[in-house]
Amino acid sequence: MDLQVRRNEFTAVMGPSGSGKSTLMNLLGCLDTPTAGEYWLNSQKVSELNDDELARIRNKEIGFVFQTFNLLPRATALHNVELPLIYAGQGAKERRERAAQALERVGLGDRMHHKPNELSGGQRQRVAIARALVNDPSILLADEPTGNLDSATSSEIMQVFEQLHAQGQTILLITHERDIAAHADRQIHLLDGRVERDVHTEKVA
């Protein structure tokens, strides 16, 4: 596979089960290392880095958004968003300020002190997006981010991604759903571990 994602692109990756979507996401997210070939992220050759270096890249350069939110149930939205900054060793005051800013960006400024069980599914996913953004990553990787949401809430979450893209965020989204992929500027269709189609999306007015 030969693939290039440019800065500030909003790209959707599609394909049937077993096509290689999750493997591609794991490689791009530095959760797996390639057995051959090269992977460059933000001018750095990450395919040759050791585990500690990869952990630093994951924390600094990559924001992850998952289908299942992965929030700490007993922690507030603010504390959930702070977590990557704690791992980065940042001081408490700056941490809280940056986490609050990230929650404002996703429209949850008034829900910072709520715990996940006090939030709707869409709000929980917004918290997860804020957590992914808090380190100002080079790329945001979203794996089926609307998979657990109803259609109205899915549309709301995709508007958040569109706003982030308009602000300059690079986004790579994995999805099974055509209507979700239609929000992206580019669609990459995988089949049996290869790129079957790579097309730019016509936005519907």
Residue pairs with C-beta under 8 A, 6 or more apart in sequence:
1 20
1 24
1 193
1 194
1 195
2 195
3 188
3 195
5 11
5 139
5 170
5 172
6 170
7 138
7 170
8 165
8 168
8 169
8 170
9 170
9 171
9 185
9 186
10 161
10 162
10 165
10 170
10 171
10 173
10 183
10 184
10 185
10 186
11 171
11 172
11 173
11 184
11 185
11 186
11 187
11 188
12 173
12 174
12 175
12 180
12 181
12 183
12 184
12 186
12 187
12 188
12 201
13 21
13 24
13 25
13 172
13 173
13 174
13 175
13 187
13 188
13 190
14 21
14 174
14 175
14 176
14 178
14 181
14 187
14 188
14 189
14 190
15 21
15 189
15 190
15 191
15 196
16 191
18 192
19 190
19 191
19 192
19 193
20 190
20 192
20 193
20 194
21 174
21 190
22 143
22 174
23 32
23 193
24 174
24 190
25 31
25 141
25 143
25 172
25 174
26 32
27 33
27 34
27 39
28 39
28 41
28 62
28 139
28 141
28 172
29 58
29 62
29 64
29 141
30 41
30 46
30 49
30 54
30 57
30 58
30 62
31 58
33 47
33 54
34 47
37 47
38 45
38 47
39 45
39 46
39 47
40 46
40 47
41 57
41 61
41 62
41 138
41 139
42 61
42 138
42 139
44 57
46 53
46 54
46 57
49 57
58 64
59 84
59 87
59 88
59 135
60 88
60 135
60 137
61 137
61 138
61 139
62 137
62 138
62 139
62 140
62 141
63 131
63 132
63 133
63 134
63 135
63 137
63 139
63 140
63 141
64 132
64 141
64 142
64 143
65 125
65 128
65 129
65 132
65 140
65 141
65 142
65 143
65 145
66 128
66 143
66 144
66 145
67 143
67 144
67 145
67 147
67 148
68 148
69 116
69 124
69 125
69 127
69 128
69 148
70 128
71 80
71 116
71 124
71 127
71 128
71 131
72 79
72 80
72 83
72 116
73 115
73 116
73 117
74 115
75 115
76 112
76 113
76 114
76 115
77 103
77 108
77 111
77 112
77 113
77 114
77 115
77 116
77 119
77 127
77 130
78 96
78 99
78 100
78 103
78 112
78 113
79 99
80 116
80 127
80 128
80 131
81 99
81 102
81 103
81 127
81 130
81 131
81 134
82 95
82 96
82 99
82 134
83 131
84 131
84 134
84 135
85 94
85 95
85 98
85 99
85 134
85 135
86 95
88 135
90 98
98 134
99 112
99 130
99 134
100 109
100 112
102 130
102 131
102 133
102 134
103 109
103 111
103 112
103 126
103 127
103 130
105 130
105 133
105 164
105 167
106 126
106 127
106 129
106 130
106 133
106 160
107 126
107 160
108 123
108 126
108 127
108 130
111 119
111 123
111 127
114 123
116 124
116 127
119 127
120 153
121 148
121 149
121 150
121 153
122 149
122 153
122 156
122 157
125 145
125 146
125 148
125 149
125 153
125 157
126 157
126 160
128 145
129 140
129 145
129 157
129 160
129 161
129 164
132 140
132 142
133 140
133 164
133 169
138 170
139 170
139 171
139 172
140 164
140 169
140 170
140 171
140 172
141 172
141 174
142 161
142 171
142 172
142 173
142 174
143 174
144 174
144 175
144 176
145 157
145 161
145 173
145 175
146 153
146 154
146 157
146 158
146 175
146 177
146 180
147 176
149 157
154 177
154 180
158 180
158 183
161 171
161 173
161 183
162 183
164 171
165 171
165 185
171 184
173 180
173 181
173 183
173 184
175 181
181 187
181 201
182 201
182 203
182 204
184 201
185 200
185 201
185 203
186 198
186 199
186 200
186 201
187 197
187 198
187 199
187 200
187 201
188 195
188 197
188 198
189 195
189 196
189 197
189 198
189 199
190 196
